[in-house]
Amino acid sequence: MNMHNVWRQPARRLALGAMAFGLLFGLSACSSTATDDLSPEDSNVIITNYDRQADFSQYATYSLPDSVLVESNDRYTQSALATEQRFVASLATELTNRGFTRVQAGQPADMGVVVTRVNDRYTGVSVNPYAGYFGNYWGGFGPGFGGFYDPFFSPGYYQYYQVADQFWRIQIVDLKNRPIITPNTDPNAPQNQLRVLYLAEMRGNGIFNDSAVDKLIADAFAQSTYLRPTR
């Protein structure tokens, strides 16, 4: 009786493992073709948000650099490639059409506009509970005897992966009511940081193509009707 129970347990595990594998394979098969019929524009996602206490009628001018920030994990550099310059120019056109006035660099402005091209990459580790399972289980002590499953020494049990997170980000900060900075000011204190009035992120396929940036900006402003100096 005990031997019968010992042999039934692996059978149930194998059956459950096969069912789980089949389910995962079916889901991955569906997801791999879910966006095949979508154009790059249709697959794009634009997220916009703003400070609900902000009154944009109190802001008339803005400062926008000609270059963009490039964020690579925790490192920041400046860049002014052709596509990035077009992104900045299109953004300036939309802000000006809304009624805001762009000032030259170094001149006082009510708002500061920052464009960031995010290019973050992360490496992680995951656990694959099925890696090496069948070989380790059945290949033990000779014919008719099952081996043992040791997850800590199974080859391929750990898998490494890399994730790339790439998107555009627009931030508009309050320069009109900026905090007063003194030599004794703690720049990391929340009350001494610039207030973010508006945030937009553009994600998807082909967003860094030169022909895509104008529509990305137009779509972001289309869902940001509150962003204007008059009401």
Beta strands, then each sheet from edge to edge (+ up, - down):
strand 1: 45-50
strand 2: 61-63
strand 3: 68-72
strand 4: 75-79
strand 5: 101-102
strand 6: 111-127
strand 7: 158-174
strand 8: 196-203
sheet 1: 1+ 8- 7+ 6- 2- 5-
sheet 2: 1+ 8- 7+ 6- 3- 4+
end
